[in-house]
Amino acid sequence: MKNQKHLFNLPEDIHYLNCAYMSPLLSSVEEAGMKGILGMRNPSRISSVDFFSQQELVKEKFGQLIHGKSSQVAIIPSVSYGLKSAISNIPINNGNQAITIWDEFPSDYLTLSEWCRENHKELKVIQAPSSGLGRGKNGPGCHANPERSFAADGQ
């Protein structure tokens, strides 16, 4: 891949590599964001149709990006709604536990916790290994932390 630094608004002497934390915005994304913010300066000019006018274009573009059809792309208001929809469609007779990670985003944790309560399942919260060794395998650190393992009643 060729150097893409010209697509970002970073100082010449900065080489930003920590994208796992937060990536810098492409200049084109920055411009689109500013356009959106400027459009919200006067909320009286925003109508209900404005919330959906770009939806089909976004679905089409994302479909192209993943080599899929726009009809297979769903736009949801938040991750928790999407997660709730997804887990509501998994069979409840498929084991007695759900697993999440220790530092999970709160709305994801709460959605899983509610699903476990409703379906009489145990929510196991696991902590990542202290080192990268064995990560993603059944190695050290890939077990439930008993202090953060909850029964269906939340106890």
N, C-alpha and C positions, 0 to 999 in steps of 0.2 A: 504494500500500500504506500502510496506517495504521501508526503507531508501534507496535512490538511489544516495546518495552523491558520492559514489565511481565511478560513471559514468561521473563525472565532474572534472575539474581541478580547484577546489576552495581551498583556504587555510582551514586548519582544523578548525580554529576558526570562520569561516564565515558561516552564514546561510542565503542564498540569497532568499528572498521571493518576491521581486518586479518584477515579470515576466511580469506584465502589461506594465512596462516601457521597459525593455529589459531583455531577459532571458539569463542565461549563456549557453554557447555552451556545448553540450555533447562532451566528449573527442573524440568520433568517428567522430563527425562532424568537430571538429577542425583538426583532421588528414586528413579528406577528403578535407577540405578547403586548407590546406597547400599543399597537393598533387596537387590541381588545380593551386595554385599560382606558385608552382615550374614548372608546365607545361607551364606557360606563360612567364617564364624567357626568352625564346628564341622564339619569335613569328614566326620566319621563319620555325619552325617545326610544326606550327599549320596550318592545311589545312581546307577547307570548310567542309569536311566530319566529322571533329572533333566536329563541332558545333551540330551535330545530332547523333553522335555515341552512346551516352548514353540515348537518348530520349526514346526509347522503354523500356529500363530497368526502368527508372524513372516512366514512365506511368504505367508499370506493378506493381511496388512496391507501388505506390500511390493508384492504383486500389485495391490492396490487403488491404491496410490500411483502405479504406473507404468501403470495401466489394462491390466493383464495378468492371467493366471491364476496361481494359486498353484502349479499343476503345472508352470509354466514357470520357477519360481524355484528356484535351487539354493543350498543353504547348504554352504559349504566351510570347512575348518578354517583355511585361510590363503590369501593371494593367490597364493603360489607354486604351490600345488596347482592352483588354478584356471587359472593361466597355463600350467602344464605340460599340463593337460588340453586347453586351447584350442589351444596350438601343436602338440600331437600330432595335431590334426585338420586341419591345413592341409597342402595338397599340397607335398611336398618338391621337386617338379620345377618350382617357380614362382620361378625366379631363383636367384642364388648368394649373396645377402646377407640378413642380418637387421639391423635398425637399432634402436638404443635411444638414450636421451638420456644425457648426461654424468653427471648426478647422480641416476641411477635408483636406486631402492631396491635394496639388495644382493641380496635373494632373487630379484627380477625379473631383474636382470643375470645372476646365476648360473644361473637357469633357462634364459634365452636362450643363454648361453654353452654350457651343456651340450647344448642342442638343436642348436646350430651344429656342435659337435664331432661329435655323433652322426650328423649329416646332411651333413657335409663342406661347410659354409657358412661364409662370413666374417661376423663380427659387427662392424658399424660403429657406433661410438659418436660421436654428434654433440653439439656444444655449442650452446646457445641463443645467439641474437644478443646482442651486448653492449647493444643498445638494443631497445626494443620495435618499432622500425621494421622492417618486412619479416618480422616474426615469423610463422611459419606459411607463408611463401612461400619461393621459391627465392632469397632475398636473401642479403646478407652474413651469415655466421655459420651458415648452414644447410648445412654441409658436414662431412664426417667429419674428425675431428682425427686426423692420421696417427699421433700418439703413442698413441692409444687405439683403433686399428683392429686387430682381431685375426683371424688366419687360423683355420681350423677346428681346427688343432692347439693353439690357445691362444698361439702365438708372435706 
